[in-house]
């Protein structure tokens, strides 16, 4: 069986500017987070996460949460990159409540992974349009952080 290899792409951190609790819908408990700005940095690209992104989270009946994020990155040389991802955050009910309460919880106590996709018109970063990536996340009291890896 072939070995799955990856290469570190960047770490991104960004805040939540406003949370809307939509309530219990037929699909689960829905929260819409309006994202604030942030930063990202890695060996091949770095810059800022522009404010105005959105996370359309759904809390499932099995205790897991699915993020559904859309945001724009602006590289330090001015290129715009659209990044979107879905994923899964899961931990024990106690751990998920501690995260919801704004407590800093060690990432080893829960699972938070996502699958970022990228779109850009920039010739410099065109390679992003053709990669598969995985993010390993952690939820901090005032922001989310992800280490993003290109799958080789």
C-alpha positions in Angstrom: 0.0 0.0 0.0 1.4 3.5 -0.8 2.5 5.7 2.0 0.5 8.9 2.5 2.9 11.9 2.7 2.3 15.5 3.4 4.2 18.8 3.4 3.5 21.7 5.8 1.8 24.6 3.9 0.9 27.2 6.5 -0.6 27.9 9.9 -3.7 30.2 9.9 -5.3 31.9 12.9 -8.5 34.0 12.7 -11.1 35.3 15.1 -14.9 35.3 15.2 -16.4 38.7 14.9 -20.1 37.8 15.5 -22.0 34.6 16.2 -25.6 34.0 15.2 -27.4 31.1 17.0 -30.0 30.1 14.4 -31.3 27.4 16.7 -32.4 23.8 16.2 -33.2 23.1 12.5 -34.1 19.8 10.8 -30.4 19.4 10.2 -29.1 20.0 13.7 -28.2 23.0 15.8 -27.0 25.8 13.4 -24.6 28.6 14.2 -23.4 31.1 11.7 -20.1 32.8 12.7 -19.0 35.9 10.9 -15.2 35.7 10.9 -12.8 38.5 11.7 -9.4 38.9 10.3 -6.3 37.0 11.0 -2.9 35.8 9.7 -1.4 32.8 7.9 2.2 31.9 7.4 4.2 29.1 5.9 7.3 28.5 3.9 5.7 29.2 0.5 3.0 31.8 1.3 2.0 34.1 4.0 -0.3 37.1 4.6 -3.6 38.0 6.2 -7.0 36.3 6.5 -9.3 39.1 5.5 -12.3 39.9 7.7 -15.8 39.0 6.4 -15.5 35.2 6.1 -18.2 32.9 7.4 -18.5 29.6 9.2 -21.9 27.9 8.8 -21.5 25.3 11.7 -23.9 22.5 12.3 -23.9 20.6 15.6 -25.0 17.0 14.9 -27.1 14.7 17.0 -24.1 12.4 17.5 -22.2 15.2 19.3 -19.9 16.1 16.4 -19.8 19.6 14.8 -19.2 20.2 11.1 -17.6 23.6 10.1 -18.4 24.9 6.7 -16.0 27.8 6.1 -15.5 30.4 3.3 -12.8 33.0 3.6 -10.3 35.0 1.6 -6.5 35.1 2.1 -4.4 38.0 0.9 -0.8 37.1 0.5 2.0 39.4 1.5 2.6 40.2 -2.2 -1.1 41.1 -2.8 -2.6 38.0 -4.3 -6.1 36.9 -3.3 -6.8 33.3 -2.6 -10.3 32.0 -1.9 -10.2 29.1 0.7 -13.2 27.0 1.7 -13.4 23.9 3.8 -15.6 21.5 5.6 -14.5 19.1 8.4 -15.3 17.5 11.7 -14.8 18.6 15.3 -15.6 15.9 17.9 -14.9 15.2 21.5 -16.7 14.0 24.6 -19.8 16.0 25.6 -17.8 17.5 28.5 -14.9 18.6 26.2 -17.3 20.0 23.6 -19.0 22.0 26.3 -15.7 23.4 27.6 -14.9 24.6 24.1 -18.4 26.1 23.8 -17.8 27.9 27.1 -14.7 29.5 25.7 -12.2 27.4 27.7 -8.8 26.6 26.2 -8.9 22.8 25.7 -5.8 20.8 24.8 -6.2 19.6 21.1 -5.3 16.1 22.2 -8.7 16.0 23.9 -10.7 16.3 20.7 -10.5 15.7 17.0 -10.6 18.7 14.6 -9.8 18.1 10.9 -10.8 19.9 7.7 -10.2 19.7 4.0 -9.3 23.1 2.6 -9.7 23.8 -1.1 -8.2 26.9 -2.8 -9.0 29.1 -5.8 -6.8 31.9 -7.1 -6.2 33.8 -10.4 -2.6 34.5 -9.3 0.1 33.0 -11.5 2.4 32.9 -8.5 0.0 30.7 -6.5 -1.7 28.8 -9.3 -0.3 25.6 -7.9 -2.9 25.9 -5.0 -5.7 25.3 -7.6 -4.5 21.7 -8.0 -3.6 20.4 -4.6 -5.4 18.4 -1.9 -4.9 19.7 1.6 -5.8 18.7 5.2 -6.0 21.0 8.2 -5.4 20.0 11.8 -7.2 22.5 14.0 -7.4 23.7 17.5 -10.1 26.0 19.0 -8.8 28.7 21.2 -11.0 30.9 23.4 -10.8 33.9 21.0 -9.8 32.4 17.7 -9.4 29.2 15.6 -6.0 28.0 14.4 -5.2 25.4 11.8 -2.0 23.8 10.6 -2.6 23.1 6.9 -0.7 20.4 5.0 -0.5 19.6 1.3 -1.1 15.9 0.6 1.7 14.8 -1.8 
